[in-house]
């Protein structure tokens, strides 16, 4: 497995509410920087292609609360 470096640290928290609050704060910071209506990042993991964050949030909301915490802790390293 190839590991990619990131500017962001892992989100830390003990409950889903704490982690969601931190994740939404990061999301809104990215949203303010994006010139378009739909916020996105360019991911090195996906060959610098655009990753639309709204798709990620929709996908995340389909998961159980326990799995949301795990995914936010591991994937919100933008």
BELQUI-V397800 format. One record per residue. N is the residue number from 1. RES is the residue in one small letter. SS is DSSP state (helix for helix, strand for strand, loop for the rest). OMEGA is omega in whole degrees, -180 to 180 (none if undefined). NEAR is the number of other ideal C-beta (glycine too) atoms within 10 Angstrom. Layout:
N_RES_SS_OMEGA_NEAR, N_RES_SS_OMEGA_NEAR
This chain:
1_x_loop_179_2, 2_x_loop_-178_5, 3_x_loop_180_6, 4_x_loop_178_8, 5_x_loop_-179_6, 6_x_loop_177_13, 7_x_loop_-174_6, 8_x_loop_173_9, 9_x_loop_175_8, 10_x_loop_175_12, 11_x_loop_-179_20, 12_x_loop_179_9, 13_x_loop_-178_16, 14_x_loop_-179_8, 15_x_loop_179_10, 16_x_helix_-180_13, 17_x_helix_180_10, 18_x_helix_-177_13, 19_x_helix_178_20, 20_x_helix_179_18, 21_x_helix_179_12, 22_x_helix_-180_15, 23_x_helix_178_22, 24_x_helix_177_12, 25_x_helix_177_10, 26_x_helix_179_16, 27_x_helix_-179_18, 28_x_helix_176_11, 29_x_helix_177_11, 30_x_helix_-179_13, 31_x_helix_179_16, 32_x_helix_-179_8, 33_x_helix_-175_9, 34_x_loop_-179_12, 35_x_loop_-177_5, 36_x_loop_-178_9, 37_x_loop_-178_7, 38_x_loop_-178_11, 39_x_loop_179_19, 40_x_strand_172_17, 41_x_strand_174_16, 42_x_strand_-174_10, 43_x_strand_174_14, 44_x_loop_-180_12, 45_x_loop_-180_11, 46_x_loop_175_10, 47_x_loop_177_7, 48_x_loop_174_8, 49_x_strand_179_11, 50_x_strand_173_12, 51_x_strand_-179_14, 52_x_strand_-172_13, 53_x_helix_178_18, 54_x_helix_178_13, 55_x_helix_178_11, 56_x_helix_-179_17, 57_x_helix_177_13, 58_x_helix_179_10, 59_x_helix_-178_10, 60_x_helix_-178_16, 61_x_helix_177_8, 62_x_loop_-176_8, 63_x_loop_176_13, 64_x_loop_-179_8, 65_x_helix_179_10, 66_x_helix_-179_9, 67_x_helix_176_11, 68_x_helix_180_17, 69_x_helix_-180_19, 70_x_helix_-178_12, 71_x_helix_178_16, 72_x_helix_179_20, 73_x_helix_-175_15, 74_x_helix_-172_10, 75_x_helix_-180_13, 76_x_loop_171_19, 77_x_loop_-172_14, 78_x_loop_none_15
